[in-house]
């Protein structure tokens, strides 16, 4: 008869053992909370600095300084009216005027983190791209024709495609086999400045100035010099930030014949999912190559040379990854293509643009979408947002067990096979 420990281990294998993973931030990452921090309410500025003061720090300070609390209330709760010591997080700026800052997502303890749901959405987009492109041309055309005639509004336009790729409902959805847990962040946040690059034509661009001209009530024209466009400030994970999380892969649903027949998983889809590390890297490489083409066309006077160089660096990193690593773009700034999977041909893209009125008017461009969010460094455009490297089977330093180190020369790129091998080692250990 099986022992309790053996039964628990068997259940874990069926339900999906957690794989410990790490992330490394390759370009600044912003995961928005949906909140804009306001000047003199959430932060204060000088000509050279901005200091963000969290509510918890402010409350503690006011509790310990009743006279400042009275002053705070008397002056309509404005931070700039207080005599505040060195509390909060201070950042250096270069004479920038800042009116609001996009806040980074935080957990219930006020600690920055990346929600697992946000991370999974990026994985889902890449898997969607690979699965759809594994279909024959005839099947693709048939699915897209259904989507073209689907008239439930643009927000549901992709429903027929998603049903075909992932399953007809949540119970049969292929993505239920992957669980992504929240990412714990190790480093502090940075404050990043961005400008929005927008096309003037297929090979010309300007920098976007927000709002409308008071005299004409029309949007401001694009600025040739980003100095005169609108600066966007966000809390972000800086380059080099490390984080830790787990992925759970439920192999039983993909390998069990009864589960596959009842849930009606597509065999092509299962193959893509089982080899998801390679497929995520292939997707990212394709996206970066397309981004390089986009910026190469616009690089007059080499004003975007730093952006192009950083894209080339990311492509080089993909070519030098280990077999249990992948590079992916996540969260804010990944754009329309990053959210949809970018699997449409030019003709089909234009079909849906026409149907839903996406930039196909008199001033429409053949290139879509026409904007990019660019992170600036030393007043120069430099980074695309959101690129990270993920390493599977990588635990936090204080949780690693050297005795778990094993040779994996015989493992292939299938993470399920790696998981089984690692799990056997775990089973052989005995508590002392």
Secondary structure as GFF3:
##gff-version 3
##sequence-region A 1 432
A	DSSP	alpha_helix	4	15	.	.	.	ID=ss1
A	DSSP	beta_strand	18	25	.	.	.	ID=ss2
A	DSSP	beta_strand	32	38	.	.	.	ID=ss3
A	DSSP	beta_strand	43	45	.	.	.	ID=ss4
A	DSSP	beta_strand	49	52	.	.	.	ID=ss5
A	DSSP	alpha_helix	55	64	.	.	.	ID=ss6
A	DSSP	alpha_helix	66	74	.	.	.	ID=ss7
A	DSSP	three_ten_helix	79	81	.	.	.	ID=ss8
A	DSSP	beta_strand	89	92	.	.	.	ID=ss9
A	DSSP	beta_strand	100	104	.	.	.	ID=ss10
A	DSSP	beta_strand	113	114	.	.	.	ID=ss11
A	DSSP	alpha_helix	116	134	.	.	.	ID=ss12
A	DSSP	alpha_helix	137	148	.	.	.	ID=ss13
A	DSSP	three_ten_helix	154	156	.	.	.	ID=ss14
A	DSSP	alpha_helix	159	166	.	.	.	ID=ss15
A	DSSP	three_ten_helix	174	177	.	.	.	ID=ss16
A	DSSP	beta_strand	178	180	.	.	.	ID=ss17
A	DSSP	beta_strand	183	185	.	.	.	ID=ss18
A	DSSP	beta_strand	189	201	.	.	.	ID=ss19
A	DSSP	beta_strand	204	207	.	.	.	ID=ss20
A	DSSP	three_ten_helix	226	228	.	.	.	ID=ss21
A	DSSP	beta_strand	232	237	.	.	.	ID=ss22
A	DSSP	beta_strand	242	249	.	.	.	ID=ss23
A	DSSP	alpha_helix	251	255	.	.	.	ID=ss24
A	DSSP	alpha_helix	257	263	.	.	.	ID=ss25
A	DSSP	alpha_helix	267	274	.	.	.	ID=ss26
A	DSSP	alpha_helix	276	298	.	.	.	ID=ss27
A	DSSP	three_ten_helix	300	302	.	.	.	ID=ss28
A	DSSP	alpha_helix	305	319	.	.	.	ID=ss29
A	DSSP	beta_strand	325	329	.	.	.	ID=ss30
A	DSSP	alpha_helix	335	340	.	.	.	ID=ss31
A	DSSP	alpha_helix	346	356	.	.	.	ID=ss32
A	DSSP	beta_strand	371	377	.	.	.	ID=ss33
A	DSSP	beta_strand	380	384	.	.	.	ID=ss34
A	DSSP	beta_strand	387	392	.	.	.	ID=ss35
A	DSSP	three_ten_helix	397	399	.	.	.	ID=ss36
A	DSSP	three_ten_helix	402	404	.	.	.	ID=ss37
A	DSSP	alpha_helix	415	428	.	.	.	ID=ss38
###
